[in-house]
Every structure is written in C-alpha cells, then in structure tokens.
C-alpha cells in the first residue's frame, strides 16, 4: 500500500486505484482497481475493497466497509458504521434510458450500523434503517425499519436484530450482549 496526503490526512491506497477525490478521511484504505470520482466524500477509517466505483454525488460516513465489486452511484448516502457486502447493487434511477438523465438522482439512504449482504439489490429512493440487516441476494423494494432482518425477492421481514448484529428472540432479547428491546408503535426500541 502507498500512503498519500489527501486534504491533510493519510490514506492508504493501492497503486492501481484511480483516486480523483481529495475528500477522503484519515486511515481509510483503498484497494486494487478502485475508481473514486472528484466530488465523492468518504469518511475516516473506511475500507473500500477491490473493483469498487464511487461516483461524484456520494457521501460515505466513518468506519464503513464496502466489499469487492460495489458501485456507489450519485445520490447514495451511507451513514457511519455500515457494512456493504460484496457485489451489492444500488439503483439510483427507476426509469433509466441510455443518454437520458434525470435532473437529480435518488439513491438509497443507508443509516448507521446497517448491514447489506452479498449480491443484494437496493432500489432507488430506499431508506435502510439503523442496524437493519439485509440478507444476501435480497431485493429491497421498500423502506426498511431500524433493527429488522429482511430476506428474499422481494425482501420481507423475518425478524429483529440487536445493534450488536445478533438476532433477537421472541421476547426481544439478545443473548449475545444481553440487551433488551421493546416494540412501540410498530418500531423496535432499545430499553
């Protein structure tokens, strides 16, 4: 890895990466064959794995992992501590045509701590709630509430998940970290 000074911070990157943005935070690592366009913003302590592409109108928070083969298109926002699995596909235009562009692209909004499994497809204008978990291969067509687990095509809710990433039992208890939650107005809340 090579260390480059971008906006007075140290970023580790592979020499095959094409980094055009100067808005990349401290301790971020950028791997082989990554392309980052000039206006993209990437936070501290991120890992952008091989063969990723990041467009201009993109904001990526701190402590984000983006695994191999993911394209982050214009209009996508990813909050801190999110995980984007390998080959996740984001959509930012519901009615695409070649050489016909909307005035504004509406990508997904991924809230803090959410995890998206490998090969999932996330449609445009979707909000994935804090600490939600999307199963591998799922197709997400609607907003996802906080701390929920979704799988399938189209994705459907199959349970609840703790902030630590482990499923909650029927009493909304996490046996991994001993946390308790309650269901209030169709939303799960940590006690």
Helices and strands as residue ranges (DSSP letters): E 2-6, E 9-13, E 18-19, E 29-30, E 35-36, E 41-42, E 47-48, E 53-54, E 59-60, E 65-66, E 71-72, E 77-78, E 83-84, E 89-90, E 109-110, E 115-116, E 121-122, E 127-128, E 133-134, E 139-140, E 148-151, E 156-160, E 181-184, E 187-190
